Amino acid sequence: MRRRISDFTKGGGPYVWITAYDYPTAKLVDEAGVDGILVGDSLGMVVLGLPNTLGVTLADMVRHTQAVARAKPRALVVADMPFMTYETGRRDALKNAAKLIKAGADAVKLEGGSEYAHIVERLVKAGIPVMGHIGLNPQRVLALGGYKLIGKTEEQRRKVLEDAKALRDAGAFAIVIEFVPASLAKEITEKIDVPTICIGAGPHCDGQILVLHDVLGLSEKPPSFAKRYADVAEAVRNAVRQYVEDVKTGKFPSKEHYKD
C-alpha cells in the first residue's frame, strides 16, 4: 500500500528516508523498505558532477522526479525545489512546485526557515504538501562559506528553533534537520508536533535520511556524518575490468551471447 502524507505522524517513526534519482534505484530502495524517497537536488553533485547544488535546474528536477515516479514506489516521493525556484515569491513558488507535483512527486521540499514560511503556507493552501529543511541549507553554501555545523552559538540555536516552529505553523508536514548539534535536534523534536528527519543531526529525530550514493560508497567526498554500507564503486570497477579483459582476450562474446 502506498505511503500517504497522513502516514507521517509524530510518534509514528522512526521513519527511514533515502535519496534516489532514477527508475532503477527508486525500485531498489523501495523494495528495501524505505518509508520515503527524496529526489534531492544533491543529484547535482553525485549524478551530474557539479561542485554544489546551485546549478541544478527545475528541468533537472522534473526529469529525475518523473524517472523515480515511473518506478511506482510504495514509499512517499518528495522532490527538492532547486535554488531560485521559490525565493522569488509565492507565484513563482506555486508554479514551480506544481511542475514537480505533475512530474509525480507527492510533496516538495524547500530549504530555509521563517523567511520562507509564507511560501510554505501558500503552497499548502494550494494543496501542495511541503517538507521543510532547516539547519545547514546546502543552497546557501556561498553565504555560509562552506558546509558548516549550524547551531554552535546560542543565537544560531535560537534561530533554528524559531525556523522549525515557523515551518510547523505554516503547515509543513515534516522537517529535515541537517548538520546541527544532536542536542538542538532533540530540543526541536521535543517542541514541535510534526515529524523531524535528521541528516547529520544525531539520533533524536523521528527519522533519518541519507544520500544513496553515500550509503553505497559512490560519492567522491561523502560528509563525515554519512555511513557507507557497501562499496559499490569497487564492485563496478571490478566488473568493468573483467569485461575489458574478456573483450581484449576474446572471451566475450562467447557462443551463448550470439546467434550464427
N, C-alpha and C positions, 0 to 999 in steps of 0.2 A: 504494500500500500504506500502511495506517495506521501512524503512528508508535506505538511502544511505549516504556514506561519503559526497557526494556533497550537501546533505541537511543541513550540519552543516557549516554555513557561519557566518561571522562577521555581527552582527546586526540582525541575524535571530532568536535570542532567545527571552526570556530565555528558555534554554534547561534544561530538568529535567532528571537526571540520578539516578540510584539506583543499588545496587548490587543484584545479585541473583546467587544461586549456584546449583540449581537443576530444574528439569522439572516442578513440581507444582508451585514453587514460581516464576519461569520465566513466566509461563502462567498468574499468578495473577497480577504481576506488569505490564505486558504488557497490560492486559485488563484494568488496572487502568489508562493507558495513558502515561506512561513514554516515553521519546524520546530515551533513551539509557540504556542498561543493561551492567553493568560491572561484569564479572566473576572475582572477585577480589581474590588476594591471602590472603585477610582478612579472607577467609574461614578457614585458619589455626587456627585462634583464635575462631571465632564464630561458626564453624561447627566441627572442629577436636579437639578442646580443647588444642591447642598448646599455649605456652606463647607469641609467636610473629609470624611473617610471615616467619622467616628464615628457618623453617623446611618444608615448602611447596615444593613439588617436581613438576617437569614438568608433571609427570604421574597424579598427583592430579589435575593439571590444565586442562589437556587434558580430563580426565574423567568428570569433572564438566562442562567443556565447551560443551562437547557432550550432556550432560543432558539438559543444557539450550537450546542448538540449536534444540533439538528434540521438544521443545515447539513451534517451528516455530514462534517466536515473530515478530511483526511488527517493534519493536524497534531495533536499531543497537546493535549488540553484540560485546563487546570488552573484550578480555581476558588478564589478567595480565601475564607478563613474570616473573616467580619467581626468587628468589635470585640465582645468579651464573649461569643463563642460557643465559646471553648476555654479562656479564662483561668480559668474557674470550676472546672476539674477534668477528669480523664480521662473520666468518664462523660458529661458534657455534650459534651466534645470529640468523643467517639466517635459519639454520637447525631447531632450536628450535621454532622459530616463525612460520615456515612453518607447524609444527605439530599442533599448535594451530589453524591456519587457516584451515587446513584439518579437524580439530575436529568440525569446524562450526563457528569459530569467524569471524567477518567481519574485525577486526583490532586487533592489540595488543597494550598493554600499557607497558611502561617500565619507571622505576624510574631513576632520575638523569638528570643533565643538560648538560653543554657544554662538559664535559668529555666523554659523550656518544653520542654526536651529529654525530660522524662518523658512529656509529652503526645505528642510526635512518636513516641517509642518505642511507646507504647500503640497509636497509630493504625496504625503499620507492622505491629505484631504482629497486628492485626486484619485485615490485608490491604489497608489504605488507603495508597497511596503518598503521600509528603509531600515538598513542596518547601519549603525553609527560606527565611527572609528576614531578613537582618542589616544592620547599619549604621543608616541612617536608617529608622525604623519610623513611617510616617505615622499609624498608630493611636495612637502615643504623643506626638502633636503637642502636647497640652496640657502634658504633663510636660516635654517638651523646650523648650517656649516658642517653638515655630516650626519651620519646616523648615530645619534647620541641618546643615552638614557635620559628619559624625561621624568621629572619629579624628584630631583635631588634636593631642591630648595623648597622651603615652606610655601613660597609664592607659586612655584610650579605645581606643587601638590594641590594647593587650593584651586588653581585654575583647572587642572584635570578633573577634579571632583565636581566643580561647577559645570564643566563641559558635559560630564556624564548626566548630571541632573537636567541640564537644558535639553539634551537629546531625548532623554526619557520623557520629559514634559512635552516635547514636540511630536512624540508618537513613534520613535524608533522602537522596533520590536526586539532588538538585541544590540549590544555594543561590543565591538572589538576593542580590547585594551592592549596596546603594543608597547613593549620595552619600557616599562615603568617598574619601580621597586615593588616587590611582591606585597609588601605591607600596604602600599597605596592601592593596588588592585584588590586586595582583601577588603579594605575600607569601602571602596566603591561598590564592590559586590554586595556587601552587607547593607549599604544605604540606598540602593536603587532596586526597584521591583521588576526589572526586566533582565533577562539572562546576559551575563558578561562572558566574552570569549577571549581567552588570553593568548597572546603570542609573545613569548619572551617576558612574561609578567608574573610568573610563578604559578603555584598550584591551587590558588584560592578562588579562581573564577568558576563559572558554571559550565565552562567548556574550554577546549583548546583548539588552536588552528596552526598548521604549519604549511609551508610551501612544499609541494610534492617533490620538486627537484632537490630540495634539501634532504628530504626523507630518503630519497633513492640514491643519493651520492652523485647527482648530476650537476650540481651547482659548482661553479668555479670558486666562488667566495661565499660559502654559507655563513650566516650570522652565528655568533657564539651561542645563542640560545637554542639553536636547532639541533635535533638529534638525527643522526644518519642511521637508518635501519637496514640499508642494503648498499652494495657497491655495484650499481647497475652500470656505471661508466666503465668499469673494468670488464664486466660481462660483455658489453657491446664491443669494446676494443678486442677482446679475445675472439669473439665470434667473427668479426670482420677480418682479423688477422688470419684466421683459419680459412675464410673464404678466399682471401688474396692468395694464400699459399696453394689452395686447391686449384684455383684457376691457372696459376703460373706453372704448376706441376702437372696439369692435365687431369686431375682427379675430378674436377667439376667442369662441365656437366657429365655425369656418368649415364649409363643406359637408362636407368629408371627415371631420368629427368627429361627425356625427349623421345620422340617417335620418328622412325625412319619413313 
